[in-house]
Structure formats: structure tokens, C-alpha cells
Amino acid sequence: MRRLLARFVVDERGATAIEYALIAGGISIVIITAVTGVGSAVSTKFVQVSDSIK
């Protein structure tokens, strides 16, 4: 039992997976924020063009 506990404490594979998941989550948030901002700007531009055509 002591050996199993010692291996568990030393093993860092799970920590690496969690770190990669946090990095992926952060990148996803940045991408979603950028796409939302660009989408709003494009939508506004289409409304302006539509209004100028009328």
C-alpha cells in the first residue's frame, strides 16, 4: 500500500493532461471572443450597406 501511494504522488501524467485541458480551454475562450467581436462588426457593416442601398 505504501508503494502504491508513493507511485501516485510521483506520477504527473494526470497533471499534464489537466494543464493541456486548461490551455485548450483558454485558447477556446479567446477564439470565441474574437469571432463574436468580428461577427458583430460584420453584422453592423451589412446593416449599413443595406440601409445605404434602400
Residue pairs with C-beta under 8 A, 6 or more apart in sequence:
none
